[in-house]
Amino acid sequence: MRIAIIGQGYVGLTIAVGAAGAGHSVVGFDLNNDLITQLNAGHSHIEGISDADLADVIANKSYEASSDASVLAGSDVVVIAVPTPLDGQRNPDLSFVHAATDLISKHVKSPALIVNESTSYPGTLRNEIAVRIAGVDHLYASSPERVDPGNAQWGTKNTPRLIGGLTPAAVAKAKEFYGSFCDSIIEVSSPEVAEAAKIFENTFRQVNIALVNEFAQIADALGISGREVLDAAATKPYGFMPFSPGPGVGGHCIPVDPSYLAHVANQVGVPATFIKRANEVNLAMPAYVVKRVVAGNGGSIKGKKVLVIGVSYKSNVADTRETPAAAVVDLLREQGATVDWHDDLVGSWRGETTSPIAGADIAVVVTKHDGVDVAAIKACGYVFDCTGTIAGVDGI
Ligand SMILES: NC(=O)c1ccc[n+]([C@@H]2O[C@H](COP(=O)([O-])OP(=O)(O)OC[C@H]3O[C@@H](n4cnc5c(N)ncnc54)[C@H](O)[C@@H]3O)[C@@H](O)[C@H]2O)c1
C-alpha cells in the first residue's frame, strides 16, 4: 500500500519505519524542513529507531521523508501523528490535528483510509477530523499509538493495537494495514472506545503515580521507607500493581492526556475529581523534593552549589517535554542555590548546557540514565535521589 504519515516525531517515524519494513511504500510528511533533511540523510532523532533501521528502509526505497504536502495525494492510507498538547489554560489544543486534517482535505482527492493515531478525547475522529473533510468518500479509523519511548520489550510490533472505525469497511482496511506489521489487533466497537481507552490508560498511570507520590510523603513523615512499603505490598500476588514515586510526571502523555479526559468529562457534566487531584499532587512534587533537599541541608541551601542529575522526563530518553526537572531547577534557584545540571543525553536545554558531575555540594538525581557515574554522584557532599536506585542516600 502507499502510505503517508503526517508528523515524523516519536509516533509518526516509528509507524513509518514499521510500515516500510512490512513492504509498504511510505512517505513521512512533516512541516519541519530540518527534520526532513536529517531523516533523508538516514539520521533518526528518536531512541526507538536506529540510524541503521532508517538507512535500511531508505536504501530499499520503501521510505522517504518530505515536507511537500502534495506527496499525500494518491495515498491508500494516511496516518495522522501530530502533537495534541494543552493550551495555556490546560485545555486540549487540537490545532495540529485540524491543520493535518486541512492538508488531507486539500491534497487527498481519491478515497483513502484516514487513521488518527494522535492521542485525543473520544469524538475527535468523528467530529474534529471526518466532518472537516468533505467531498471524498474516505474511510476513517482511530488507532491510538501506545509507543513507550525507550522500552526495549514492548514496541510497535508486539504491543496490541486497538482499532475502532466509523464503518466496518474502515475497520477492515485498518486491520489489513496494521496487521501487516503488528502482531495483535483488537477491534473495538467504535473510534470513541479506542480513543477513550488510550486516554484512560494514561489517566490510570497518572492517578496511580499521584497516589504513590502522596504515599511517599506520608511514609516519610511516619519515619518509614515508602519504597520498602511498596516493595512489600508488591509481594501480594493479586490485586496490587506497583508504581514508583518520583519528582513528578513528564513527557507528552501522562501530564497531558488526562486533561483531555477531564475536558470531555466537564462537557458532559461529570466532575473528573481524580484527574484534578492527581494533577495537583504530581505538579507539587518538585516543591516537595526541594523542601526535602533544604531540610536535609540544615534548613538552607543558600549559596550552595547544586547539580541536578538527569533533566529528561524518564531514563534513557532525551525528551524534556513537561519534565519535572524544570520546576526542580527553578525552585532550587529560588532558594538561593547556584544550580547547574548534568545530562549527557539532553546536552543543551533552556539555553544552558550539561555540566560535569564534580565539585557540587548537593546532587539532586531527578532522572538516572544507564551509565551515569554513580560514584561521582555519591562523591558530592549531599545526595537526594528521586529514582530510588542509589543506595545509602537521602531521597524518595
Ligand atoms: N511520544 C510518545 O511517547 C507518544 C505515545 C503515544 C501517543 N503519543 C501521541 O502521538 C501524537 C504525536 O506525538 P509525538 O510524540 O510523536 O509528537 P512529536 O512532537 O515527537 O512529533 C510530532 C511531529 O508532527 C509535526 N507536525 C506538527 N504539525 C504538523 C502538520 N500540520 N503537518 C505535518 N507535520 C506536523 C511536528 O513537526 C513534529 O515533528 C500525540 O498526540 C501524542 O500524545 C505520543
The ligand as an SDF file (V2000), in Angstrom:
LIG
                    3D

 44 48  0  0  0  0  0  0  0  0999 V2000
    5.6830   10.3000   22.3830 N   0  0  0  0  0  0  0  0  0  0  0  0
    5.0030    9.3000   22.8750 C   0  0  0  0  0  0  0  0  0  0  0  0
    5.5120    8.5310   23.6450 O   0  0  0  0  0  0  0  0  0  0  0  0
    3.5610    9.0590   22.4700 C   0  0  0  0  0  0  0  0  0  0  0  0
    2.9930    7.8150   22.7690 C   0  0  0  0  0  0  0  0  0  0  0  0
    1.6990    7.5710   22.3800 C   0  0  0  0  0  0  0  0  0  0  0  0
    0.9600    8.5680   21.7820 C   0  0  0  0  0  0  0  0  0  0  0  0
    1.5090    9.7910   21.5250 N   0  0  0  0  0  0  0  0  0  0  0  0
    0.6820   10.7860   20.8700 C   0  0  0  0  0  0  0  0  0  0  0  0
    1.0270   10.8500   19.4880 O   0  0  0  0  0  0  0  0  0  0  0  0
    0.9040   12.1750   18.9980 C   0  0  0  0  0  0  0  0  0  0  0  0
    2.2210   12.6420   18.4300 C   0  0  0  0  0  0  0  0  0  0  0  0
    3.1880   12.6380   19.4660 O   0  0  0  0  0  0  0  0  0  0  0  0
    4.7440   12.6180   19.1860 P   0  0  0  0  0  0  0  0  0  0  0  0
    5.3900   12.3060   20.4860 O   0  0  0  0  0  0  0  0  0  0  0  0
    5.0250   11.7850   18.0040 O   0  0  0  0  0  0  0  0  0  0  0  0
    4.9950   14.1590   18.8270 O   0  0  0  0  0  0  0  0  0  0  0  0
    6.3430   14.8150   18.2490 P   0  0  0  0  0  0  0  0  0  0  0  0
    6.3320   16.2100   18.7180 O   0  0  0  0  0  0  0  0  0  0  0  0
    7.5090   13.9160   18.5410 O   0  0  0  0  0  0  0  0  0  0  0  0
    6.1210   14.7890   16.6860 O   0  0  0  0  0  0  0  0  0  0  0  0
    5.0850   15.4640   16.0410 C   0  0  0  0  0  0  0  0  0  0  0  0
    5.5970   15.9110   14.6770 C   0  0  0  0  0  0  0  0  0  0  0  0
    4.4830   16.4430   13.9710 O   0  0  0  0  0  0  0  0  0  0  0  0
    4.9550   17.5160   13.1860 C   0  0  0  0  0  0  0  0  0  0  0  0
    3.8150   18.3250   12.7880 N   0  0  0  0  0  0  0  0  0  0  0  0
    3.0890   19.1870   13.5210 C   0  0  0  0  0  0  0  0  0  0  0  0
    2.0820   19.6850   12.7840 N   0  0  0  0  0  0  0  0  0  0  0  0
    2.1770   19.1220   11.5530 C   0  0  0  0  0  0  0  0  0  0  0  0
    1.4250   19.2380   10.3650 C   0  0  0  0  0  0  0  0  0  0  0  0
    0.3410   20.0230   10.2830 N   0  0  0  0  0  0  0  0  0  0  0  0
    1.8280   18.5390    9.2990 N   0  0  0  0  0  0  0  0  0  0  0  0
    2.9110   17.7430    9.3630 C   0  0  0  0  0  0  0  0  0  0  0  0
    3.6530   17.5730   10.4630 N   0  0  0  0  0  0  0  0  0  0  0  0
    3.2830   18.2550   11.5520 C   0  0  0  0  0  0  0  0  0  0  0  0
    5.9800   18.2040   14.0640 C   0  0  0  0  0  0  0  0  0  0  0  0
    6.8720   18.9700   13.2830 O   0  0  0  0  0  0  0  0  0  0  0  0
    6.6580   17.0060   14.7390 C   0  0  0  0  0  0  0  0  0  0  0  0
    7.8120   16.5780   14.0360 O   0  0  0  0  0  0  0  0  0  0  0  0
    0.4050   12.9910   20.1740 C   0  0  0  0  0  0  0  0  0  0  0  0
   -0.9930   13.0300   20.1320 O   0  0  0  0  0  0  0  0  0  0  0  0
    0.8710   12.1930   21.3680 C   0  0  0  0  0  0  0  0  0  0  0  0
    0.0730   12.4210   22.5130 O   0  0  0  0  0  0  0  0  0  0  0  0
    2.8120   10.0390   21.8450 C   0  0  0  0  0  0  0  0  0  0  0  0
  1  2  1  0
  2  3  2  0
  2  4  1  0
  4  5  1  0
  4 44  2  0
  5  6  2  0
  6  7  1  0
  7  8  2  0
  8  9  1  0
  8 44  1  0
  9 10  1  0
  9 42  1  0
 10 11  1  0
 11 12  1  0
 11 40  1  0
 12 13  1  0
 13 14  1  0
 14 15  2  0
 14 16  1  0
 14 17  1  0
 17 18  1  0
 18 19  2  0
 18 20  1  0
 18 21  1  0
 21 22  1  0
 22 23  1  0
 23 24  1  0
 23 38  1  0
 24 25  1  0
 25 26  1  0
 25 36  1  0
 26 27  1  0
 26 35  1  0
 27 28  2  0
 28 29  1  0
 29 30  1  0
 29 35  2  0
 30 31  1  0
 30 32  2  0
 32 33  1  0
 33 34  2  0
 34 35  1  0
 36 37  1  0
 36 38  1  0
 38 39  1  0
 40 41  1  0
 40 42  1  0
 42 43  1  0
M  CHG  2   8   1  16  -1
M  END
$$$$
